[in-house]
Amino acid sequence: LSEAARREGIGAAQLSAALGAAAARAGWEVGNVHVFGFYRESLAALRREGMPRYLRRAVVPYLRGAGGHLRPSRPTYTDKALTWVDGRRAARAGSVPTGGPGGPVTLDP
């Protein structure tokens, strides 16, 4: 930053402010394209399909995914991580890992 400011003949604070302004403008443009674009497309789809059909298409997959993550029979990422750690420890100790809440352990070579 200091080198670029020297090269441009301005102070580092001035260059930093200019870069911040440019970053803010870029962020606004990205937001305008992606966020507002999403809303425009979503409103158009809502007009075409109607609320019930649109919600079924747009929301139901997320609800299914969330429900799957909350299923008690499904091992959590913590369960899987602890099982993996147990397997690594067992491999170092020379014993055979037994698995755990996440099922049998497979060790990466």
Backbone hydrogen bonds in HBPLUS format (Angstrom, degrees):
<---DONOR---> <-ACCEPTOR-->    atom                        ^
c    i                          cat <-CA-CA->   ^        H-A-AA   ^      H-
h    n   atom  resd res      DA  || num        DHA   H-A  angle D-A-AA Bond
n    s   type  num  typ     dist DA aas  dist angle  dist       angle   num
A0005-ALA N   A0001-LEU O   2.89 MM   4  6.09 157.3  1.94 149.9 156.6     1
A0006-ARG N   A0002-SER O   2.91 MM   4  6.13 159.7  1.95 150.0 155.4     2
A0007-ARG N   A0003-GLU O   2.94 MM   4  6.15 161.4  1.97 149.4 154.7     3
A0008-GLU N   A0004-ALA O   2.98 MM   4  6.19 146.0  2.10 143.5 152.3     4
A0009-GLY N   A0005-ALA O   2.90 MM   4  5.99 115.4  2.33 137.7 154.5     5
A0010-ILE N   A0005-ALA O   3.00 MM   5  5.20 162.2  2.03 148.5 149.1     6
A0009-GLY N   A0006-ARG O   3.08 MM   3  4.97 144.8  2.20  96.6 107.4     7
A0015-LEU N   A0011-GLY O   3.05 MM   4  6.40 161.8  2.08 152.5 157.4     8
A0016-SER N   A0012-ALA O   2.83 MM   4  5.98 159.8  1.87 148.1 154.4     9
A0017-ALA N   A0013-ALA O   2.93 MM   4  6.11 155.2  1.99 144.2 150.5    10
A0018-ALA N   A0014-GLN O   2.94 MM   4  6.20 156.3  2.00 147.7 154.2    11
A0019-LEU N   A0015-LEU O   2.87 MM   4  6.13 160.6  1.90 154.2 159.3    12
A0020-GLY N   A0016-SER O   2.88 MM   4  6.07 154.2  1.94 145.4 153.1    13
A0021-ALA N   A0017-ALA O   2.92 MM   4  6.17 155.4  1.99 147.2 153.3    14
A0022-ALA N   A0018-ALA O   2.97 MM   4  6.23 156.2  2.02 146.3 153.0    15
A0023-ALA N   A0019-LEU O   2.84 MM   4  6.07 154.9  1.90 148.6 155.8    16
A0024-ALA N   A0020-GLY O   2.88 MM   4  6.11 155.0  1.94 146.6 153.5    17
A0025-ARG N   A0021-ALA O   2.97 MM   4  6.21 157.1  2.02 146.4 152.4    18
A0026-ALA N   A0022-ALA O   2.92 MM   4  6.17 160.3  1.96 147.8 153.4    19
A0027-GLY N   A0023-ALA O   2.82 MM   4  6.04 158.0  1.87 149.2 155.5    20
A0028-TRP N   A0024-ALA O   2.91 MM   4  6.16 154.6  1.98 147.2 153.7    21
A0029-GLU N   A0025-ARG O   2.95 MM   4  6.25 159.3  1.99 151.3 156.6    22
A0030-VAL N   A0026-ALA O   2.90 MM   4  6.15 161.2  1.93 152.7 157.8    23
A0031-GLY N   A0027-GLY O   2.85 MM   4  6.00 165.2  1.87 149.4 154.1    24
A0032-ASN N   A0028-TRP O   2.78 MM   4  5.95 154.2  1.84 147.1 154.8    25
A0033-VAL N   A0029-GLU O   2.95 MM   4  6.15 161.2  1.99 148.3 152.7    26
A0034-HIS N   A0030-VAL O   2.85 MM   4  6.01 177.8  1.85 161.5 162.3    27
A0035-VAL N   A0031-GLY O   2.77 MM   4  5.15 133.7  1.99 129.2 143.8    28
A0036-PHE N   A0031-GLY O   3.32 MM   5  6.87 153.4  2.40 150.7 158.4    29
A0038-PHE N   A0034-HIS O   2.98 MM   4  5.89 149.1  2.08 131.2 139.1    30
A0039-TYR N   A0035-VAL O   3.06 MM   4  6.44 159.8  2.10 150.7 155.5    31
A0040-ARG N   A0036-PHE O   2.89 MM   4  6.14 161.6  1.92 151.3 156.3    32
A0041-GLU N   A0037-GLY O   2.94 MM   4  6.14 168.4  1.95 152.7 155.7    33
A0042-SER N   A0038-PHE O   2.81 MM   4  5.96 158.8  1.85 150.8 157.7    34
A0043-LEU N   A0039-TYR O   2.88 MM   4  5.99 163.3  1.90 151.9 155.8    35
A0044-ALA N   A0040-ARG O   3.03 MM   4  6.23 155.3  2.09 146.3 153.2    36
A0045-ALA N   A0041-GLU O   2.94 MM   4  6.18 158.7  1.99 148.4 154.2    37
A0046-LEU N   A0042-SER O   2.86 MM   4  6.04 154.1  1.92 147.1 154.9    38
A0047-ARG N   A0043-LEU O   2.97 MM   4  6.20 153.8  2.04 145.0 151.2    39
A0048-ARG N   A0044-ALA O   3.00 MM   4  6.28 159.6  2.05 148.4 154.0    40
A0049-GLU N   A0045-ALA O   2.81 MM   4  5.89 172.1  1.82 158.5 160.4    41
A0050-GLY N   A0046-LEU O   2.84 MM   4  5.18 149.9  1.93 134.3 143.0    42
A0054-TYR N   A0050-GLY O   3.00 MM   4  6.03 163.0  2.02 157.9 163.4    43
A0055-LEU N   A0051-MET O   2.89 MM   4  5.96 172.7  1.90 160.9 162.7    44
A0056-ARG N   A0052-PRO O   2.98 MM   4  6.11 158.2  2.03 146.7 153.2    45
A0057-ARG N   A0053-ARG O   3.01 MM   4  6.21 159.2  2.05 148.8 153.9    46
A0058-ALA N   A0054-TYR O   2.77 MM   4  5.90 161.3  1.80 156.0 162.1    47
A0059-VAL N   A0055-LEU O   2.76 MM   4  5.27 161.2  1.80 142.0 147.7    48
A0062-TYR N   A0059-VAL O   3.00 MM   3  5.47 123.4  2.33 113.3 127.1    49
A0063-LEU N   A0059-VAL O   3.07 MM   4  6.38 156.8  2.12 154.3 161.6    50
A0064-ARG N   A0060-VAL O   2.90 MM   4  6.14 159.8  1.94 159.9 164.9    51
A0065-GLY N   A0061-PRO O   3.03 MM   4  6.22 158.8  2.07 141.7 147.6    52
A0066-ALA N   A0062-TYR O   2.89 MM   4  6.11 163.0  1.91 151.3 155.6    53
A0067-GLY N   A0063-LEU O   2.86 MM   4  5.99 160.0  1.90 146.8 153.0    54
A0068-GLY N   A0064-ARG O   2.87 MM   4  6.09 150.3  1.96 147.5 155.5    55
A0069-HIS N   A0065-GLY O   3.10 MM   4  6.40 148.1  2.21 144.6 152.5    56
A0070-LEU N   A0066-ALA O   3.17 MM   4  6.44 134.1  2.39 141.0 153.1    57
A0070-LEU N   A0067-GLY O   3.18 MM   3  5.13 132.5  2.42  93.5 106.3    58
A0071-ARG N   A0068-GLY O   3.36 MM   3  5.26 163.6  2.39  99.8 104.5    59
A0074-ARG N   A0071-ARG O   3.08 MM   3  5.56 156.5  2.13 115.5 122.7    60
A0080-LYS N   A0076-THR O   2.98 MM   4  6.33 162.6  2.01 151.2 155.4    61
A0081-ALA N   A0077-TYR O   2.86 MM   4  6.03 156.1  1.91 145.0 151.7    62
A0082-LEU N   A0078-THR O   2.87 MM   4  6.07 166.0  1.89 156.6 159.7    63
A0083-THR N   A0079-ASP O   2.93 MM   4  6.09 157.0  1.99 149.1 155.9    64
A0084-TRP N   A0080-LYS O   2.94 MM   4  6.13 153.5  2.01 144.0 151.4    65
A0085-VAL N   A0081-ALA O   2.89 MM   4  6.17 159.2  1.93 151.2 156.7    66
A0086-ASP N   A0082-LEU O   2.87 MM   4  6.07 163.7  1.89 149.5 154.1    67
A0087-GLY N   A0083-THR O   2.93 MM   4  6.13 153.6  2.00 144.1 151.5    68
A0088-ARG N   A0084-TRP O   2.93 MM   4  6.24 153.3  2.00 149.0 156.1    69
A0089-ARG N   A0085-VAL O   2.94 MM   4  6.21 162.3  1.97 155.2 159.7    70
A0090-ALA N   A0086-ASP O   2.89 MM   4  6.08 159.3  1.93 148.6 154.8    71
A0091-ALA N   A0087-GLY O   2.90 MM   4  6.08 153.2  1.98 145.1 152.4    72
A0092-ARG N   A0088-ARG O   3.01 MM   4  6.27 155.2  2.07 147.1 153.3    73
A0093-ALA N   A0089-ARG O   2.97 MM   4  6.18 147.7  2.07 145.3 154.6    74
A0094-GLY N   A0090-ALA O   2.97 MM   4  6.07 113.1  2.44 135.1 151.3    75
A0095-SER N   A0090-ALA O   2.90 MM   5  5.10 137.5  2.08 155.1 153.2    76
A0094-GLY N   A0091-ALA O   3.21 MM   3  5.03 147.5  2.32  93.4 103.0    77
A0100-GLY N   A0103-GLY O   3.30 MM   3  5.30 142.0  2.45 114.3 124.2    78
A0103-GLY N   A0100-GLY O   2.94 MM   3  5.30 166.4  1.96 118.8 122.7    79
